[in-house]
Amino acid sequence: MVARKPKFCGWGYEGDGLTPDEHEMVLQRYADHFDVAGFEQLIEPPTPDQVNLHNARVEPPAKLSGFCSTADMDRLSHTYGKSFPDYVRIYAKDFTNAPDIVAYAKSEDDIDAVLDWATGANIAVIPFGGGSSVVGGVEPAVGGAFAGTLSLDLTGLDQILEIDKTSRAARMQGGIRCPDIEDGLRPQGLTMRHFPQSFDLATLGGMIATRSGGHYATVYTHIDDFVESTRMMTPAGTMESRRLPGSGAGPSPDRMAIGSEGSLGIITEAWVRLQDRPSHRRSTAINFDKFEHAVEAVRQLTQSGLFPTNVRLLDRREALLNGAGNGEHDVVVLGFESADHPVDPWMDRGLGIARELGGAYDEDASKAEDSNTSGAAGAWRNAFIKMPHFRDALISAAVIDDTFETAITWDQLHGFLENVSAATEQAIRDVTGRPGIVSCRFTHAYPDGAAPYFSFKAKGRHGALLEQWTEIKKRSADAVIAHGGTITHHHAVGRDHMPWYTQQRPEVFGLALQGAKDKLDPAGILNPGVIVPLSN
Ligand SMILES: Cc1cc2nc3c(=O)[nH]c(=O)nc-3n(C[C@H](O)[C@H](O)[C@H](O)COP(=O)(O)OP(=O)(O)OC[C@H]3O[C@@H](n4cnc5c(N)ncnc54)[C@H](O)[C@@H]3O)c2cc1C
């Protein structure tokens, strides 16, 4: 089988993406929203040969040369993740922070050799999984204190090593991508059932390192819930936790690895909890005339003890933009799944809660066998899969297109949403001189609160997109922190969120993290500037 190549510029793999008609449809949709006839200047994505890349500052030593590269294409494809500002700089052919070396590790011995050499040679090591970071997590922007940078590509560690069907768990390598996880488990009737929107590219180690959140909105959705044990290599040695279903033995070593974003070590393996593949499903979309009622329905559903698989609120703009509504209603997508029993009674009670709050839905569609993939719920699912490709079209037309996600308790939710939306809308007006589009959905919901996910679009200007985006991002992030939210619910901290992460986390906890970093990575070579601030 020929390995698929991730795109140099854009989402997914070469050959994936929008059809010309879809591309045209996306541009027309936003031209309509911005009330313009069309976009006058469409810019083509660059090709690698158009980039003027600086020479590598260091060469790998002989003992690493078998799996390291300094070839331009390898360095270019490991410079960025997949965020909007990453795309802007790719379009501008700005590869100032390209790594000097890319190491394609295939074993722990390779990683050991890299860490050993890099520690002695003062080389910053940036772990690189699927490269789907949207927060600057994989960009070797490490300041001037290092002799060079090395991007450590982990996708060669891509095996499922063991499956324990009795305990329903599997031991897997850190570089395995989500589709390969599911393909490997399917024949056993098992699934990890963790489906981030970046499913095509993301790796197990990257998801654990970033505390990723899956497509399902409630209960088992965070990678944290699936991790049974971890194995993490650090310059100070390897930290492997014991496989346990639960433990009260002090602070959890897994909790230290989960969310460490490559700043403390390389996650080379993990045992993850699995589930039987669900065979009973019901899903439906419920329309609400009032946003407050839709929010109240989500709150009651998450507090009802029904444990829906999905209860995802789309505000009317979000529903319209993604083909899940006509823009006149806020939509709650409600779903139940089980591998064990029919879920109709749960769905019926869930719909009862929605009905009491004025929710309207198509009774027949909600009972259909394919209710998961048809109707408005299906439209939402399809849009969710296609969405990452929209940015490829929009950036060519200088549309600023980004999202940010957060979480807040129910008691503060309404004021929070108003303030954050208003700050973002005002920033767009100030920066671009015209209104933009700010929409919101809840990607995840909990008994004590929700995870609002904001999307914003603005008609920007080629040549000024980075500055325009930076100002909007800053003002929206300031509002999130000022009004009590978290700077990230599942996209992670990376380099982009560090200014707000350091405001959010307790100062003393920052000291504890610094202490851990100093012990595990005394030379400070691991993903410098992420989670623990740069010291230079
Ligand atoms: C279109 C799109 C949709 C997305 N949807 C979601 C979503 O639904 N849910 C979600 O949670 N996130 C989402 N993301 C963000 C991103 O996909 C996640 O953060 C993902 O978990 C990153 O995995 P990765 O393998 O691509 O990691 P990378 O992007 O390669 O790396 C992410 C961070 O982890 C570190 N790292 C990577 N591998 C390891 C390792 N083995 N050991 C130690 N550190 C490591 C890197 O240094 C970096 O700091 C989305 C991104 C895009 C572009």
The ligand as a Gaussian input file, in Angstrom:
#p B3LYP/6-31G(d) Opt

LIG

0 1
 C       -9.290000      20.616000      11.542000
 C       -8.896000      20.353000      12.945000
 C       -9.823000      19.804000      13.834000
 C       -9.455000      19.551000      15.143000
 N      -10.378000      18.957000      15.959000
 C      -10.026000      18.640000      17.220000
 C      -10.959000      17.962000      18.062000
 O      -12.080000      17.631000      17.662000
 N      -10.560000      17.667000      19.316000
 C       -9.311000      17.994000      19.769000
 O       -9.015000      17.698000      20.907000
 N       -8.428000      18.644000      18.994000
 C       -8.735000      18.956000      17.727000
 N       -7.820000      19.582000      16.926000
 C       -6.477000      19.891000      17.443000
 C       -5.449000      18.743000      17.241000
 O       -5.859000      17.912000      16.225000
 C       -5.285000      17.968000      18.519000
 O       -4.582000      18.779000      19.436000
 C       -4.556000      16.620000      18.377000
 O       -4.701000      15.933000      19.598000
 C       -3.110000      16.721000      18.048000
 O       -2.613000      15.431000      17.724000
 P       -1.359000      15.275000      16.749000
 O       -0.952000      13.858000      16.731000
 O       -1.661000      15.887000      15.435000
 O       -0.283000      16.126000      17.541000
 P        0.711000      17.231000      16.994000
 O       -0.049000      18.330000      16.369000
 O        1.772000      16.592000      16.202000
 O        1.329000      17.727000      18.384000
 C        0.544000      18.380000      19.336000
 C        1.403000      18.642000      20.590000
 O        1.726000      17.422000      21.223000
 C        3.135000      17.184000      21.197000
 N        3.301000      15.767000      20.881000
 C        2.904000      15.127000      19.760000
 N        3.148000      13.809000      19.872000
 C        3.708000      13.621000      21.083000
 C        4.191000      12.478000      21.790000
 N        4.117000      11.237000      21.288000
 N        4.726000      12.659000      23.018000
 C        4.808000      13.897000      23.583000
 N        4.360000      14.998000      22.949000
 C        3.823000      14.860000      21.728000
 C        3.700000      18.140000      20.168000
 O        5.011000      18.531000      20.459000
 C        2.726000      19.307000      20.275000
 O        3.065000      20.137000      21.347000
 C       -8.147000      19.868000      15.595000
 C       -7.222000      20.402000      14.693000
 C       -7.579000      20.639000      13.380000
 C       -6.576000      21.191000      12.426000

